[in-house]
Amino acid sequence: MNEHEHGEGEAAAAALRPGHAARAGSAAALSRYVERRGSGEHADAVWRSAHAARVAAQALAVLSESAPDTAADSRCARNAAASAARASRTAQLVDDAAGTAVAACQAALKASPAAGAAAGAKHVGTDERLNAEADAAERAAVAAAERAGWIRPGETVPAVSTGIRSPEMMTMLHL
């Protein structure tokens, strides 16, 4: 690869990064909802949701600290989408499976494999169609979470500690 091709690759990765980062945004907000609504009977759900938020925060930290890299960025988005799906299951549990909670959980469960497909080994985050499908699935999941009251539009997403980013954690995140 020559210098010109390398520069074009970085530009393409930078253009794709906002979509990958947007897909990584909702797990912390879901965790906050579970923490506020969860009671003693939901202690396990609160712990699971907090763990999901930490995994998402790890992915977002990697995105913010590294140079654009389509493959790594799409893996971060995939990991965060999986975390949001986990957090949505706990939010559904806290809401006792209310209709809007079920719909929001189902939307998050659709967004996670869409992000996974976009990050897949064959396309490593570069396939425009898969990225568009993942972006649409994430928007639908966020809209459903808003209807369920899990996320409030315009609300600042709380900061979540990323914990220790050991080599083992980074390997688990496939980074």
Stockholm file with secondary structure:
# STOCKHOLM 1.0

chainA/1-175         MNEHEHGEGEAAAAALRPGHAARAGSAAALSRYVERRGSGEHADAVWRSAHAARVAAQALAVLSESAPDTAADSRCARNAAASAARASRTAQLVDDAAGTAVAACQAALKASPAAGAAAGAKHVGTDERLNAEADAAERAAVAAAERAGWIRPGETVPAVSTGIRSPEMMTMLHL
#=GR chainA/1-175 SS CCHHHHHHHHHHHHHHHHHHHHTTCSHHHHHHHHHHHCCGGGHHHHHHHHHHHHHHHHHHHHHHHSCCCHHHHHHHHHHHHHHHHHHHHHHHHHTTTCHHHHHHHHHHHHHHHHHHHHHSTTTTTCCHHHHHHHHHHHHHHHHHHHHHTSSCTTCCCCCCCCCCCCHHHHHHTTC
#=GC SS_cons         CCHHHHHHHHHHHHHHHHHHHHTTCSHHHHHHHHHHHCCGGGHHHHHHHHHHHHHHHHHHHHHHHSCCCHHHHHHHHHHHHHHHHHHHHHHHHHTTTCHHHHHHHHHHHHHHHHHHHHHSTTTTTCCHHHHHHHHHHHHHHHHHHHHHTSSCTTCCCCCCCCCCCCHHHHHHTTC
//
